[in-house]
């Protein structure tokens, strides 16, 4: 189960939030509690979270007090574009996209893909379900890598804050069985 953290001031404003450790808003905290209600029926053999407080607090507010911390679940390092909005970046670089143009001083799609692959390798050793609390772009890359697509294919998977996704198998083939589902009422 992939779980994107709740709302932050930066996510609400459309700002690229990589390594800046911004907290959840009050709405984000409520969303995290709603996620907990959605996930109550699941039994997870493993629960992992990014070390950044927005993901970690989402996990804790959802009822998972001691998730395993994985640096590899941190959000994309946006380098010089940290905190900036796509329309603002495009004023200087028309047509820019994170997925194809990258970021100066930050991570490449291939680098984040290698981090996603390490998480996938770990999760595939678990007997039972796993829950991963993290961020929009890293989870999109993780989904792409799960089904054997290149990291840049994460661009095809829109992912809102405070949503859940399920990765699994159809027989032996890795599949995405649920995507970008909201919990509760907002």
C-alpha positions as MATLAB code, in Angstrom:
seq = 'XXXXXXXXXXXXXXXXXXXXXXXXXXXXXXXXXXXXXXXXXXXXXXXXXXXXXXXXXXXXXXXXXXXXXXXXXXXXXXXXXXXXXXXXXXXXXXXXXXXXXXXXXXXXXXXXXXXXXXXXXXXXXXXXXXXXXXXXXXXXXXXXXXXXXXXXXXXXXXXXXXXXXXXXXXXXXXXXXXXXXXXXXX';
ca = [
       0.000    0.000    0.000;
       1.405    3.389   -0.985;
       0.213    6.305    1.149;
       0.950    9.902    0.246;
       1.222   12.303    3.171;
      -1.468   14.837    4.006;
      -1.566   18.449    2.924;
       1.224   20.912    3.732;
       1.274   24.647    3.033;
       3.702   23.989    0.188;
       1.707   21.159   -1.393;
      -1.451   23.296   -1.251;
       0.446   26.100   -3.028;
       1.899   23.766   -5.687;
       5.479   24.304   -4.507;
       8.037   21.549   -5.165;
       8.695   20.186   -1.700;
      11.641   17.829   -1.705;
      13.933   17.846    1.307;
      12.515   20.911    3.063;
      10.891   19.482    6.170;
       7.543   21.288    6.210;
       4.818   20.145    8.622;
       1.275   19.078    7.860;
      -1.430   21.738    7.942;
      -4.451   21.221   10.168;
      -6.228   19.898    7.055;
      -3.286   17.538    6.510;
      -3.520   16.267   10.076;
      -7.244   15.584    9.622;
      -6.511   13.824    6.319;
      -3.935   11.621    8.059;
      -6.510   10.557   10.636;
      -8.968    9.776    7.817;
      -6.276    7.640    6.179;
      -6.044    5.711    9.433;
      -9.758    4.942    9.276;
      -9.328    3.648    5.701;
      -6.367    1.473    6.626;
      -7.782    0.011    9.864;
      -8.946   -3.182    8.195;
      -5.503   -3.989    6.779;
      -2.851   -6.052    8.517;
       0.609   -4.910    7.523;
       3.665   -7.083    8.008;
       5.815   -3.999    7.397;
       5.200   -0.258    7.692;
       7.860    2.114    6.365;
       8.015    5.902    6.165;
      10.168    8.667    4.820;
      12.087   10.423    7.607;
      10.520   13.774    6.666;
       7.949   14.920    9.216;
       5.028   15.266    6.787;
       5.221   11.545    5.925;
       6.189   10.395    9.396;
       3.400   12.406   11.048;
       0.902   11.060    8.504;
       1.898    7.505    9.416;
       1.655    8.198   13.138;
      -1.673   10.029   12.918;
      -3.000    7.147   10.804;
      -2.245    4.820   13.720;
       1.217    3.479   12.873;
       3.249    4.725   15.814;
       6.636    3.218   14.960;
       7.141    2.875   11.233;
      10.539    1.851    9.973;
      12.364    4.888    8.618;
      13.809    4.616    5.110;
      15.934    7.407    3.635;
      15.142    5.954    0.202;
      11.503    7.051    0.648;
      12.423   10.742    0.830;
      10.997   12.951   -1.860;
      12.886   13.823   -5.046;
      15.755   16.225   -4.359;
      14.637   19.261   -6.390;
      17.960   21.060   -6.021;
      17.697   24.697   -7.117;
      13.978   24.255   -7.803;
      13.152   23.424   -4.182;
      10.167   25.479   -3.064;
       9.401   26.764   -6.550;
       6.214   26.250   -8.546;
       6.202   24.804  -12.055;
       4.687   27.983  -13.648;
       7.478   30.064  -12.071;
      10.181   27.708  -13.341;
       8.629   27.808  -16.819;
       9.032   31.590  -16.935;
      12.777   30.901  -17.201;
      12.569   27.478  -18.889;
       9.478   27.327  -21.142;
       7.975   23.854  -21.390;
      10.016   22.549  -18.446;
       8.983   19.260  -16.807;
      10.642   17.560  -13.896;
      10.387   14.194  -15.622;
      12.267   15.035  -18.809;
      14.323   18.137  -17.992;
      15.411   17.400  -14.439;
      16.582   19.933  -11.888;
      19.881   21.770  -11.524;
      21.711   20.611   -8.424;
      19.182   17.888   -7.628;
      18.449   14.254   -8.388;
      17.900   12.708  -11.775;
      14.982   10.417  -12.550;
      17.456    7.526  -12.724;
      18.784    8.276   -9.231;
      15.326    8.331   -7.686;
      14.560    5.163   -9.666;
      17.480    3.387   -7.978;
      16.133    4.437   -4.566;
      12.687    3.120   -5.517;
      14.226   -0.161   -6.677;
      15.911   -0.648   -3.284;
      12.575   -0.144   -1.491;
      10.848   -2.559   -3.871;
      13.558   -5.177   -3.304;
      13.010   -4.894    0.448;
       9.202   -4.996    0.234;
       9.260   -8.077   -1.992;
      11.015  -10.039    0.790;
       8.110   -9.472    3.202;
       5.572  -12.205    3.838;
       2.375  -10.162    3.791;
       1.368   -6.616    2.961;
       3.495   -3.506    3.433;
       2.488    0.144    3.829;
       4.809    2.885    2.592;
       4.195    6.474    3.764;
       5.973    8.937    1.528;
       5.686   11.713   -1.061;
       4.111   12.296   -4.453;
       6.997   12.002   -6.872;
       8.896    9.211   -5.136;
       5.706    7.142   -4.904;
       4.953    7.751   -8.580;
       8.439    6.533   -9.498;
       8.022    3.556   -7.174;
       4.774    2.599   -8.921;
       6.406    2.848  -12.334;
       9.330    0.704  -11.230;
       6.969   -1.844   -9.593;
       5.412   -2.594  -12.976;
       8.734   -2.552  -14.832;
       8.532    0.902  -16.374;
      11.389    3.429  -16.428;
      11.397    6.037  -13.629;
      10.237    8.805  -16.007;
       6.989    6.886  -16.549;
       5.975    8.020  -13.062;
       4.830   11.150  -14.895;
       1.783    9.158  -16.008;
       0.514    8.536  -12.461;
      -1.101   11.623  -10.911;
      -1.103   11.410   -7.121;
      -2.930   13.740   -4.747;
      -2.120   14.341   -1.095;
      -3.671   11.985    1.456;
      -4.424    9.195   -0.997;
      -3.785    5.456   -1.019;
      -2.665    3.147   -3.789;
      -2.280   -0.611   -3.869;
       0.427   -2.477   -5.722;
       0.182   -6.210   -6.032;
       0.286   -9.138   -8.398;
      -1.946  -10.746  -10.950;
      -0.510  -14.206  -10.676;
       3.223  -13.463  -10.908;
       2.905  -10.162  -12.808;
       3.338   -6.943  -10.763;
       0.282   -4.694  -11.172;
      -1.268   -1.517   -9.834;
      -4.600   -2.608   -8.414;
      -5.780    0.716   -6.892;
      -4.568    4.236   -7.552;
      -5.011    7.710   -6.027;
      -7.998    6.818   -3.819;
      -9.223    9.324   -1.282;
     -10.402    8.516    2.215;
     -13.263   10.149    4.094;
     -14.953   13.426    3.307;
     -13.235   16.799    2.804;
];
